[in-house]
């Protein structure tokens, strides 16, 4: 019998008090993700010749199975589309930046199918999209924190 697949969809967003021109470089610097993503997500950058397109990131969420995301499309400075693959998960996630005057709305949308009985059974008892959202909300909060710390935004030297 074919393995079941479980759709997981989610969308999370945050509004940051910084312009798109300040937010984009942080999101586009995937090599820097391990510095501000939660440790529990186990981000490891596999490739990165400085070129955003084609960059691959391995995620090893604690207690979960590892998978790989690859940057599949980029529209500077508003969109980064990630392709998820690696055995048990297929689909995509997309960062979107929307300028709101001096602020930026950052959202992440996930649309994947997870394959296999384990995920299928977990999906019956757990809200997998909710689990993903919890992680992404933490990532977004950290992003906001990184930008709030941005030295270019304060009038204080050093």
Beta strands, then each sheet from edge to edge (+ up, - down):
strand 1: 5-16
strand 2: 43-45
strand 3: 56-59
strand 4: 67-75
strand 5: 79-85
strand 6: 89-100
strand 7: 103-115
sheet 1: 1+ 7- 6+ 5- 4+ 3- 2+
end
